[in-house]
Amino acid sequence: MHFQRIIRLISTSSIAKQSSNKSPLASLRKKTGYTFSNCKKALELNENDLEKAESWLKIQAQELGWSKAAQVQNRVTSQGLVSLIIDKSYGAIVEINCETDFVSRNKQFQELSQTVVSAVLQHSKTIINETSFNKIILDSDKLKALSGPDGISIADHTALMIGQIRENINIKRALAISVPSDILLIGSTHPFSSNNNVLYGKYGVLLAFKSKALEMQQEIGENLCQHIIGMNPLKIGEPEIDQANPNPEDETTLIHQEYLLDHSLTVREYLEDTGTHILDFIRFEMGEIAEGQQNLDAVETGG
């Protein structure tokens, strides 16, 4: 009986010790997402110091990421996400591309999109005035030079991601906008997904407008965003200047298009009925600009 109890105590102690030894490894794996072997090596080299092990892993991943980025930089990136964020009078919209749809739905890729669009928003606040109407366009090189909320450059964030997912990633383009306080700024994506105030989708729209229907402003803005995503107008249009297309299906001027949510109306009639005036819109569609075409000065916006 005593012999069995001693064995049981030794066995329990051994299991507890193993569990204790595995705890730092489990914590490091959960926090970083790196492989068992890499986390184990990091702990061994840093005497089980979690903080030092995590720093070592990040340095190794950075080096691996840049090396991998050089290897995959010519691969086609035909998938990806459009992400957008709005903070009061400021808004930003970004397109980031990857190789596969599987990666575009990956949580890590969405977090990278969130980092980039947040960096664009913060950058816009430092260079454009919220008391006036402004837009800035950023190409891939300008985007990579920005810093994320953690102070790490977007280029380094991208390299880290490439090292983890083993796919090429292209930080393609972005646009930031600011509007005066009397203008409402609203955004929408399709298909809709969101996290931490960032919206994701294959399509995205930022809309600047004002409406006399104060209690319906949000609904009106969302409806117009849905229309712009679905009907892809190239400009807002002016009634006295722009003529309607004889074939409604080919209409690219917003005010002359059939209103998507009520085909008995044109968008112009819907705007008049609700006392709404559109100042500008920006529509991004994932993949609409081919790789290598980075002349964003010609990007289509509504204004």
Helices and strands as residue ranges (DSSP letters): H 2-32, H 36-45, H 50-72, E 79-87, E 90-98, H 101-104, H 107-127, E 134-138, H 140-145, H 154-165, E 170-178, E 184-190, E 193-195, E 198-201, E 203-211, G 214-216, H 217-231, G 248-250, G 254-256, H 267-274, E 276-285, G 296-298
